[in-house]
Amino acid sequence: MNYVYILECADGSYYTGWTNSLNKRIKTHSAGKGAKYTRSRLPVKLIYREKYPTPTDARKREAQIKKLTREEKELLIEGYKNTGN
């Protein structure tokens, strides 16, 4: 399975990425060995995720989410939280 995810960084900013191993990727970010962006913004917290069958689908969705405004991302995250995830 492939995932698109949003992390909330210690400074309150959001980081969006994709992976085929969500738990491993979050551990990598948390250890300061993930994306350059998150290394200086630890700790990070997983606040959103979506599943996709193919890497291509996940990358397309990642690109869509990255184009959203902060307010639009917050609405997406809030809707996710309200679904019990």
N, C-alpha and C positions, 0 to 999 in steps of 0.2 A: 504494500500500500504506500501511497505517496501523500504527503501532507503539506499544506500551506499553514503557516503559523504566525502569530504576532506575539512578540515579547514586550513587556513593559520594563523599561530600564530604570535604574535607580534615580536618574534625573527626571523621570516622568515621560521620557520620549518613547516612541514605539519603534520596534524593528520588525520588519516582515521578511520571512524567508520561506524556503521549501526544502524538504528532505524526504528520504525514503525510510528513515529511521528516527522517528521523533524523539524518543527517550535518549538515544545516543547523542543526538544533535543538541538537545537542551543541556545535557551534561557537559558537552564540549563548550557551549557558550558559558555556562556557569563556572567552568574551570579557567575562563579567560583565554581560551584557545579557539574560540569561534570567530565570528566576523570581526574585523577591525573596529567597526562601529561599536559593538557591544563590549569590547575588551576594557574600555575606559569608563563604562557605565554600569558596572556590576554593583549589586547583584541584579539578575534579570528574573522575570517571572512570566511563565506561559499564561497568556490571558485569552487566546483564541486559537482555534485550529479547524481545519476542514480536511476531509479525506478525498483523494482522487485516485482513479485506477491507473493512470499513466503519469510519468514524469512530465510529459508535454502539457497535459491538462493542469498539473500543479503549477508549472512555470507560467502558464498563461494567466492563471488566477492570481499568482503572486504579482505579476505585472499590473493587473487590474487594481489590486488592493494598494499597491505602491502609488498609484495615481490618485487615490482618494485623498480628500482633505482630512485633517485631523478630526474635524467634527463628523465627517462621514465614517471614519474608522471607529470613532467612539459609538456611533449608532450601530454599526456592525457588531462590535464587541458587546454592547448592551443587549442586543437581540440574541446573541449567543448565550450570554449569561442567563437570560430569561427562559431558555429552552432546557435548563437544568444541567448544562454541561459544566 
